[in-house]
Amino acid sequence: MANSTMVQLVLLLLLAAAVSSDQYDSLRFHQRRTNRRSLSLLKEMIGEIHPECLREGMDFKIPQEIVQPKQCQKENATMVIHEMLQHIFLLFSNKNASPGVNETITETFLSGIYQQMVHLEEALKVNSAWGTAESILPLNNYYQGIMNYLKSKEHCSCAWKRVQVEIRRNFVFLIKWAECLKN
């Protein structure tokens, strides 16, 4: 009887691992596709940068843990990607976001980010991966720095151009993090 129960338990665990594996493959594919689309939309948002805006320099100091992840585990990657997208979504949902940018571009950009977050939340729920990662606190500080910069510049057009360029860099890192979702 105990052996039968043990065999059933092992089979259940193997099935759960296979489902989880397929889920991460699908998640990775969706992340890569949507991140590339977001990069394209950001390029449209940025457009031509006025020479005056080029003087609007600011080093936002993206956390090193994001640039070069120490732990490239699926669960950690899922959490970090979700956190980054959540901050980007909040940033671009601001009523002062992206002055002079076609609203349709911004709405399409936000819609893609929202869809990504929904997929990530599903993966986090299924795998009970909600928790704290050492990358989250520095990320929160990083995005708070971006918000403070925009506020100090009164959300002017040049400041937004600078932030859009910075967020474009974020998507390059998001593409790298999505590779951590490989099996």
Helices and strands as residue ranges (DSSP letters): H 2-46, H 51-54, H 64-67, H 74-93, H 103-126, H 136-152, H 157-178, G 179-181
